[in-house]
Amino acid sequence: MTSWDRRSEKRLRKLQDELVRAQARAVSSGSAYWKQRFAAAGRTASSITDAAALESLPAIGERDVSANGDPSAMAALVLHGGERQFALHTSGPTLRRAIRLRALRSSAYRRVVDSETKPTTYAWTGLGFRYPLAYTRGDLDVVARAGARMWSVLDLSSEDALISALPVGATVEHTALQYAALAAGAPALFPGAAPEAVVAAARLAPPTVIAVETSAAPDVVAALAEADALDRLTTLLLVGAPSDEERAAAAQVLADAGRAATVLAVHAPSGARLLWAECRESAGATGLHTYPDLDVAQVVDPETGEPAGDGAGELVLTSLGMRGSALLRWRTGDLVNRVDSAPCPSCGRTVARVLGTRRAALVVTTDTGRALDLRAVAGALGGRADLQDWRVVVGGRERDGRGQVVVHLAPAASVEEPGEVAVGAAADIRSLAGMLPSQLVVTDAADLASIDATTLTTRVLLRG
């Protein structure tokens, strides 16, 4: 890294710290949930002095805001406030511009204030349950600017033409892609996820870029190949942090079609409103590039929520400069290998990169379609005095392969009635997670150690 790079990195960190302080002030005064949260913790916004100080705040997730999974409770995250909120928390250049407008045209001043403080747009997100995230007009401007930067990371230009095979609707991913293309000046079509609709759009306007949900990529690409609609394709965007197997499957379908397009991932973690992207130079090898002036990516222990430093764990996200829904230290449900702050070895960008993302790994969907949050299960079991140890095993049943979540409990030596341990644990799990796992099994520590499964976290295991 050159001396100029070191100075640039220092300026960037200083800017990020300033934005963190401003965001803490904004949410502690404008969000009903965060007002209560700061007060309960005996904290003030002034105690959050920089990005590192964020780790002193407990990481939170959906169930912390809405214990019963009611989406309407998430409205407590929306910032409210008029001119006072605007004057206290908006950026200096925007504030100075507004003050000049107030002296000239009060209506123009009001439009600027409203654009920064009034939620106007909502998009769906969520893991354990679906809920809307709010955007102000200013937030949408941020999404557009970040989208233009993502376009650059992907090494795309205004000459590229996008077809999105994502479901049409008010989702975070759809909104981010739409504004990215708009800000980049690139033509884009959004026909929906049905392969026949995507094929029809590709025949009408042959794309250079296809964006598709990771799991649907092989089918969509195969349909386009059969229709001879891939002649101009240079980039396949997998939306949703693909696994190695999913990436390989998409690449194989392209190879079968005789196309040498680059396969890259873009991903918006749960709670995020911005898409992160892999740089083209890396071909996916050096992680998702974040925006240090727009978000702070940190890692916590997935079972306890405690800071995990630079190691592996659950990704937590703090959005900066967003004035719709306020997310500080938001637990995304994604497991990552680490957050790397060193310059990207492929493209040289000096932004934090998220490596080894396993999307939504901590929330599993049951055969009935309901989502079980493994973080809530771990929270219910961790620290129970009547348990010596425990394991949560996620995987298919041996007899028919149906998915299930089995909780294995090893009672403490002092426990006289092991059955009561299971009853108490079940009650706590239902209270925190909103539902019960497939089965609870009372066993001993020796049996726990012999469970044949791979490790997802220390006590959460995966069985194929």
N, C-alpha and C positions, 0 to 999 in steps of 0.2 A: 504494500500500500504506500503510495507516495505521500509526501507531506501535505500536498493539496487535499488528498483524500482524507487524511486525518483531520484537517481543519474542517472539511465539509461534514465529516461524520460528527465532529464535536458540535457544529452548528445545528445539525439535524437533531441531535439528542437534546440540545437546549430548546429547540422549537417544540419537540415532543413533550418535554417536561412542562413548558408553558401551556400547551394544549391540554395536558392532563390536569393541571391545576384549574384551568378554566372549565373543563368538563365536570370536575368534582364540585365546583361552586354551582354550576348550572343545575346538576341533578339533585344536589342536596337542598336546593331552594325551590325547584320547579316540579319535582316528581313526588307524588304522594307516598309511593313506596319508599323512595330513598330518604325522604324526610324522616319517616318512621325508623328506617334502618340505621341511619346515622345517630339518631337520638337514642335508640336502644343500645347501641354500642358505645355510647358516651363519646362519640367522635364528632369533629367538625371538619368542614371541607378544607380548612387551612392546614389540617394535619397531613393532607395528601400533597406533598411538595414536588414529587417527580414520579416518573414511571415506576421506579423501584418501590416507592412507598405504597403503590397500589396493592402490593402483596400483603400489606397489613390489613386489608379489607377481606373478609371472608368471601370466597367464591360462591356464587349463587346460580340457581337454575330455575327451570319452569315451576317446579313444585314448591320452591321457596316463595314464589310470588302468588301462585294459585294452588293451594294444597289439594283442592278437590278436582283440579283439572278444568275449571271453568274458564274458557277463553276470555270472558268479559273482565275477569280480575286483572288481566294483563294491561288494562287501561291505566292501572296505577303507575306504570312505567313511563307514561307519556308526560312530557314536560308541558307545564302551563305557565303562562305569564305574558304580560303585554310589554309596554315600553320599558318598565323597570327591568324586567328580565333581559330584554334586548340590550339595554344600556350596560348592564352589569357583565354580560357574558358573551356578547358578540365580539368578533375580531376587530382590531383597531381600524384597519382600512375601511371595512364595511360601516363601522360606527361613524367615522369621520365623513364618509360619503352621505350617510343618512342625515347627519347634522346639517350639512350644506344644503341638502334637499329640503329640510324642514324650514330653512330660512327663505327658500324660494317657492316651493309648492308643497303644501301640507299633505295633499293627496298622494304625491310621490313618496313622501316620507312614510306615510301609513302603509303603502305597498311594500316598502323595504322591511318595515317592522313585521308585517304579517308574513312575509316570505321566510323570515327567520324564526318565527314563534308560533305560527298557526299550522297545525297538522292538516294536510289536504289530501293525502294519498295513503293507502294502506296496502300491504302485501303480506301474504300468508307465509308462515314459517312454523317451526316447531318439530319436536321429536315425540315426546310422550303424549302430546295433544297439539292440535293445530290452533294457532292464534295469529292475529294480525299485528304487524309492526307498523308504526306510524312514520310518515315522512312529512317534513315541511317542504315548501318550495325550495328553500335553501339546501335541504338534504338532497333533493333530486339533482340540484346543481353539483353537489359533491359526488353523487353517484355517476353523473355524466363525466366529470373530470377524471374520476378514478377509472371509468371505463375507457377513456382515451389513453390513459397510462397502461391499462391492461392490453389494449390493442398494440401498443408499442412493445411491451414485454413479449407478446406473441409474434412480433415482427410482421404485423399486418399493416396495411395502408388503406387509404380511401379508395384504392383501386380494387380492393377485395370485396367480394359479394357474399353475404352471409345468408344461409337458410337455417333457421332454428327449428329443430324437431322436438322442442320442449312442449309440454302441454300449454295451451294458450290459457292465460288467466293471470290473476293478480298474485303471482308468486315472486319471491325475492329474486330468483334466478332469471325469470323472464324479464322482470323490470330492469335488472342490471345489464342483461344482454341488449335490450332494446335501447337503453340510454348509451351504452358503449358504442353501438353502431352509429347512433345519432351524433355523438360527440366526435367520432372518428371521421364522420362524413362518408361512411360506407353504406351502400345499399343493403337492405336486409328485408327478408320476408319471414313471417311467423305463421306458417300454415297449421301448426298443431303437431301432435305426436303421431297421428295415424300415418303409417308408411305410405298409403296411397295418396294422401294429401301432400306429403313431403315430395313424392315423386312428381306429382302434378306441378308443384311449385318449381322443382328443379328443371323440368322441361320448359317451363315458362321463362325462367331466369337462371341459367346454369351457374351454380355456386362455385366459389373458390374455397369457401369455409362452410362446414356443416357442424352445428352444435347439437348434441344429442345426449340424453340421459345415459349414463354409463351402462346400465343394464340393458338398455334398448339398442345400443350401438350396432351389434352384429346384425340384427334383423333389419334395421333402417338402411345400413350400408349395403346389405345384400339386395334389398329391394331397389335401391338406386343403381346398383351394378347391373341388375337384370334389365333395368329400363335404359341402360346406356346413358346415365345421367351424371357420370363422375368425370367427364373428360377434362374439366377445368379444376377439379378438386386439388388443393395443395395442403389443406389443414383440416384435420378432424379434431374437434374439441369435445372431450369427454367431460360432461358436467357432473361433478360429484366425486372427486378424488378416487379414481379407479384403483383397484387392487392390481397386483402384477398379472394375475390371471385374466382380469377383465381387459387390461391394456393389451395383453398378448392376443386375446380373442379378437379385439377390434383391429389390431394390426394384421392378423391373419386373414380376416375378411377382405381388407384392402389389398393384401398381397394376392389373394385368390382372384380379385377383380383386375389385377394388373396395374394397380395404382401405387405410387410411391409417396403418398401424402404423409405428412408429419402428424403423429398422434400426440396431442398435448392435453393436459387436464386444466380445467378451471373449476373453482370450488368456492362456495359461500357457506361457511360453517353455520350451524343453526344459531339464529340470533343476529347474524351478520347481514348487512345490506350491500356489501361490495364483493365482487368476485375476485379471488386471487388466481394468478395464472402461473404456469411453468414457462420459463423462457425457451424460445425456439432453439437456442444454441445448446441447451442441455438435453433436449429431446426427453425431458421429464426426469432427468437423473439428479437434479439439484434442488428439488422442492418447489413449493408454491411461494411466489414472491408477494410479500405483504406491502402495506403502505404505512411507513412509520409516522407520518403526519396525520393519518386518518384512523389508525387502529393500533392497539398494543396487544401483541400475542404473548401469552405466558403459559406456564404449565403447572398443573397441580397433581397431587396424588389422587387417582380416580376413586379411591375408596374413602379417603378422609377429607379431601378438599384442601389439604395443606399444601403450601408451595413446594414444588419439586425441583426448583432451580433450573439447570440447563439440561436435565435428563428427560427420560421418557415419562409420559403421563397423559392426563386429559388436558386438551387445549382450552384455555379460558381467554376471553376476548373483551377488550374495552374499546368501544367506539368513541372516536374523538371528533368533536365539531358537529355531531348529530343533535338536532333539537326536536326530533319527533319522539320516538321511544328511546329511553335512556338506558344503556346497557353498560354497567361497570362490572368487570370481573365475571363475565357471563360464562357459565359452564356449557360448552358446545356439544358434549357427548362424543366428540372426536378424540381418538387416541393418536398421539404422534410420537415419533422417536425423539425429536428435539426441535427447538427453535434455534436456528443458527444465525448469529448476527455478523459473521464474517462475510466479506465480499463474495458474491457468487463466483465460483471457479469457472463457470461457463460464460456468463455475460459480463461479469465484473460489477454488477449493480450492488451498491452498498445499502441494501435493505435487508431486514430480517426475513429469513425463509423458513417455512414450516416443512419439515421432512418426515416422510413415512406416515402420512395421514391414513388412518382407518376411520372412514366416515361413520358417524353414529354408532360406533361399536358398543357403546354403553347403554343403548336402548334397543331391546329386541322386540320383534313383533310376534305375537303368539299365533297359533293356527286359527284362532277366532278373530284375528285382525286387530286385537288390542295390543297396545305398546306397554311393555314392562320396563321401567327404568331401573337398571342394575345399580345405579348410584344410590337410589332410594333404598333398595334392598340392602346394600352395604351399610348405608347410614343407620338402618334399623338394627343391624346385627352388631356393628362395631361398638365396642365398649360395654356390651352387656355383661354384667358380673356373673351371670349364671352360665356363660359360655366359655369353655376353654379355647375353642377354635371353631371355625366354620369354613365351608366352601360353597360356592354357587357354580353349578355345572350347567352350561348351556349347550344343547345339541339334540340330535335325533334319538328317538327311542330305538332300542335294539330290535324290537319285533316288527316295527312298521316304518321306522325312519321319521315319524312325525316329530316336529320341533317341541321341545319342552325345556323348562328351567327347573332344576332340582336343587333345593337347598339342603346341604348336609350339615348337621349340628352336632358338635361334641360338647356335651354338658360339662360344667366344672365339677371337680371331684367332690365338692361339698353338696352338690344337688342330690336330693333324695328321690324326687319324682321326675325322671327325665321327660315324661310326657308333658309336664307343665311347662318345660322349657320351650317345646314346640308350640304350645298354645300361646305363650307369651310372645314368642318371636313372630308367629303368624299375625297376631293382633298388631304388632308394631309395623310389620311389612305392609299390611293392608292400610294402616293409617298414613304411612309415608308415601307408598307407591300407588295407592288407589286400587290395588288388586293383589291377589295372591299368586305365587309361583305355581307351577304344575304340581309340585310335591315337596313336602318337608320330610327329611329322614333324620332320625336320631341315631348317632353312631358314636365312634370314639376317635381319638386323635390318630391312632395307628391306621384306621381305615381311611381317614382323610388323606394321609400321606401316600396311600396306595392307589388313589384315583388316577386312572389312566386317561389323561387329557392334557392339552396344551394350555399354556398360561396366557390369559388375556391381561389380568392384573395379578397381584399377589394371591388373592383368594377367589378370583373369578376365573373359571376354566372353560375351555371350549372342547367339546367332544364331537368329532366328525361323524 
